[in-house]
Amino acid sequence: MPELPDVDDYLREHKFGSDALNLDKSELCARIPEHRENITEALLNPKRLNGIGNGFADDTLFQAEDCDTVPTLHLDKDSPHASSG
């Protein structure tokens, strides 16, 4: 049976983002740029984050007061909720 590649090496080689569960808040915020992309698109972009699927993103955003359509440029990175701005 052929040897399987190391998962971390494979992800780096194919330019996938880091596993979301291994990031702290500052690392997570650094991977979500501030522009007009909505937060759902940013969370589901595998080049930024790995391991977040539709279900997890939807549940998380529902608990964060349904801010899924807020552009990432309006996120308050000192708060778990979207800013009003």
DARAQUI-V554164 format. One line per field, one symbol per residue. ss: DSSP state (~ for helix, > for strand, _ for the rest). phi: phi as a letter, one per 30 degrees, with the letter a starting at -180 (. if undefined). psi: psi as a letter, one per 30 degrees, with the letter a starting at -180 (. if undefined). Layout:
ss: ???
phi: ???
psi: ???
This chain:
ss: ______~~~~~~~____>>~~~__~~~~~~~______>~~~~~~____>>___~~~~~~~~~~_______>~~~>______>___
phi: .ddddddddddddchddddedccdeddddddcdcaddddddddddddcbbjccedddddddddcihcdcddddcdcdcbdcdddd
psi: kkkklkeeeeeeeghlllkefgkleeeeeffjljafkleeeeefjffekkgjleeeeeeeeefhhhgfgkkffgkjfglflklf.
